[in-house]
């Protein structure tokens, strides 16, 4: 069971200002009991009950969001496990085939190049792994397989066009740029190049939405001081707090519901007072006693009977 819960100050402050210390204590106990899984019922105090219903709705919304996040992580874990098992199986079969071929002296040990035959798949989706474009025999830097610079250039420009990015596109890769690309691939892996290009294309900050009107460039992204910052998400767009918007909407609905219920109770109380008042007018002694008590409490004046 989840042992924590969130209380929003903007929700609690208004309610606590209208309570005394005893009421605030009752409210706190009800919140803790509810968060701990206990069955919480009314405490027969309208102000405390109203505040608790509002806070309970906020806690429930947060709990649902938490469960959704947990489920997504579990699903990602299951998919990751299946993918890993499938990859290991393919690698095992590939090694067996290479061993047989080597023993039979049929072919020499192959050296795969990104630019050769059908072993190179095109980048079609933003979730593509650069490993699919580069089949390597070992984890050595770039000794057995070079980068496909033409495809990297096309991919970079396609991401800019797809996301209407203000980052300037590039027409060619100079020897200096190729050297820098190799250096970043050695340091962070080839897939990191793809991720940085994707992140830069959708980053508001890197596309001029900042206090300096700064816009990144291809060469700026590949600098050794900038590349890891982009890769680690330092320039990602901030995530909007959607759950809190949903909580505010639910709270407003609950407040309206509580108001309607309070009006219904007051109307029922007014009808009872009116009934006793009419009986007292007709000489009923018990009703007269109740009317006297209601007069002292101010109920008669409240409902316009005096």
N, C-alpha and C positions, 0 to 999 in steps of 0.2 A: 504493500500500500504506500502511496506517495505521502511522505511525512512533512511536506511543506505546503504552504499556500501563500497567495499574494493578496495583500490588501492595498487598494488604491486610496491614497490620501484624499484625492478630490471627491471620492465617494463617501468616505467616513467623516470628514470634517463637519459637513453640514448637519449630519445626524447627531454627532457628539455634542455640538454646541447647544442643542436643545435638551440635553439630558443632565441629570444630576449624577453624582458619583455612584449611587446604587444602580441606577439604570445602565450606566456605562459598564459596570461590573457584570451585570446580567447579560448584556450584549456580548461582552468579551467571552464569557463562559459558553454562551450558545455557539459562537463562532468556532471556538476551540473544539467543543464537542462534535460539531458538525464536520469539521475538517478531519477529526479523528475517526469518523465513520459512525458516530452514534446517531440515534434517531432523535432529532430535536423537535419538540412541539412548542406551542405557544406558551409564553410566560405570563399571559393575561395583562400585558402592558402594551397598549396600542403603539406608542412611540418606539419601544424596543422591538416589537414584532415587525413594524414597517421597516426599520433600519436593517434588521436581520434578513428580511426577504430580499432587499436590494443587494446586500453584501453576499448572500448565498448565491444569487444569480451570477455575480461576478466570479465567485470561486468556481462554480460549475462550468462557466465558459472557459476559464483558464484550464480546468481539468480536462475538458474536451480537447482543447488545443494541445495540451501536453500528451494525451493519448494518441492524437493524430501524428504528432512528431515521433513518438516511440514506434508506432506502427510503420511509418515510412522508413525509419532507421532499420527496423527488423526486416522489412522487405528488401531494402538495399543490401543488407547483410546476406540474405538468402540468395539474391541475384549474384552478389560478388562471389559467394562460395561456389555456385554453379559454374560461373565463368572461369574461376580458377581451376576447378576440376576439369573442365572441358579443355582449357589451355594446356594443363599438365598432360592430359591424355594425348593431345595432338603432338606435343613436344616429344613424348615417349615414342609414338609411332614414327615420327620424323627421324629420330635418332636410330631406331631399328633399321629403317630403310637405308640410311647413310652407311651404317655398319655393313649391311649386306652388299651394298654397291662397292664399298671400299675393298671388302674381302674378295669380291669377284673381279676386281681390277677393271671394271667396266668403264667407269668414268673417274675423273679426278675430282678432288674435293672442290665443290662449287664456291665461287665468290659472288654473292648477290649484289647487284647495283640497283639503286632505286629507279634509275632510268631504263632498265632492261625489261623486256617482255611483259608477261601478265602477272608477275609477282608484285607489281606496283599497283595498288588500288588508289583511285582518286578520292580526295577529300570531298565528301558529299554532305556531311552534317557537322554541326558545331560540337558534337560530342565525340568526334572522331579521335582515335588514338594514333599518334604518329608512328607507333610501333607497327601498325598494319602496313605502313608504307616502306618499312625498312626491316628486312629479315636479316638478322645477324647470327653468326655462328658462335659468338662469344659476347661478353659484356665489355670488351675493350672499347676505348673511346670511339674513334671513327676509322679504325684500321681496316675493317672488313667491309664497310659500307659507307659511302659518302652521302651527304645530303642531296636531295633533288632540289636544287635552287630554283629551277623554273616553276616547279609546283608550289614551293613556298611563296614565291613572288605572286603567283596567281591567287593563292589562298588568301594572302594578306590583302590584296586589292579587292577580292570578292567579299571579304568581311566588311570592309569599309563601305562598299556599295550597298550591301544587304542591309546595313544598319544606318545608312545615310550619315556616315561619320564625316566629320570635318578634318580628320587627319589626312594629310596629302598622300595620295597613292604614289607608287614608285614605278618607273619604267624599266629599270635595269638594276642588276646587282653587280656593283664593282668588286674588284678583288678584295678591297678593304672590307666591304660589307660581308662578303662570303667568309672572310677570315673571322669576322666578329660573330657571325651566325654559328660557325663551327665552335668557337670558344664558348658561347652560351650553351650549345648542345652538349659539349663535354661536361660543363659544370652542373647543368640542371636536367639534362636529358632532352631528347628531340621533341617529346610531347609537350615540354614546357614552351617551346616556340609557338606551337599551335594555341596553347592556352593564353599566352600573353597577347597574341594577335586578336583573339576573341574578346578578351577582357578590355583591351584598349579601344576596340571598335564601339563598345556599348557604354564606356565610362563617360559620364557627363563631365567630370573634371578634366579628363584628357582631351575632351572635345570642345574646350573653350568655356565651359560653364564654371568659372572661378573668378575670384576678385582681380586677377591679373589678365584675364582674357587669354590665358596661355593655352595653346593647342600643341599636343605632342606630335612627334614625327617618327618615321621608321628608325632613323639613326638614334633618336633620343631614347626610344624604347629599348634598344639593344645595348645601351651603355651599362657597364658593370654595376653602377650604383643605382640605376633605375629599373633594370630588368627584374631583380628579385622583389622589388616593392610592388610592381605591377602583378607579378606572379602570385604574391602572397595576399593580394586583394586590398592593398592600401588605397587604391583609387576606385574601388568598386562603388557603385551607387548605394546610398543608404537604404535599408529596408524599411518600408512604412509599417507602422504599428497598427495593422489591420484588426488584430484581436481586440484592441482597446476600443476601436470604433464599434465593433459588434457588442462589446460590453455596455457602452454608452447607450446604444439603441435598446438593448434589453432592459437596462435600468429605467430608461424613460417609459417604456411600456409597463414595467412593474409599478412605477410611481402612479401612473394613470389608473392601473387596475386597483391599487390600494385606495386611491381617492374614491373610486366608484364604490368599492366595498364599504368605505367609511360613510359615504352618503346614504347607502342603503341601510346601514345600522342606525344612523341618526333618524332616518325616516321611520323605521320600525319603532324606535324609542319614542318619537313624537306621537305616533299613533297610540302607544300604550299610555302615555301621559294624558292624552286627550280623552281616552276611554275612562281612566280613573277620575278625571276632572268632571266629566259628564255624570258619572255615577254619584260623585260627591254632591253635585248640584241637585240630584234627585233624592238626596237624604241618606245615602249609604255611608254609615259611620266609618267602616274600615277604609273605604276609598277616601273619606275626608281626612283620615289620619295620614294616609299616603300623600295626599295633596298638600297637606301642611308641611310635610317633610320636603316635598319637591319645591315648595315655595321658599323654604329656607335655603335650599341648595341652589336656587336660581333657575331651576328648570322651567318653571311656569313663565318667567320673564323671557327665557331663551326662546320659547315657542310661541310667544305673544299671547299668553293666556292671562296676563295681568297688565 
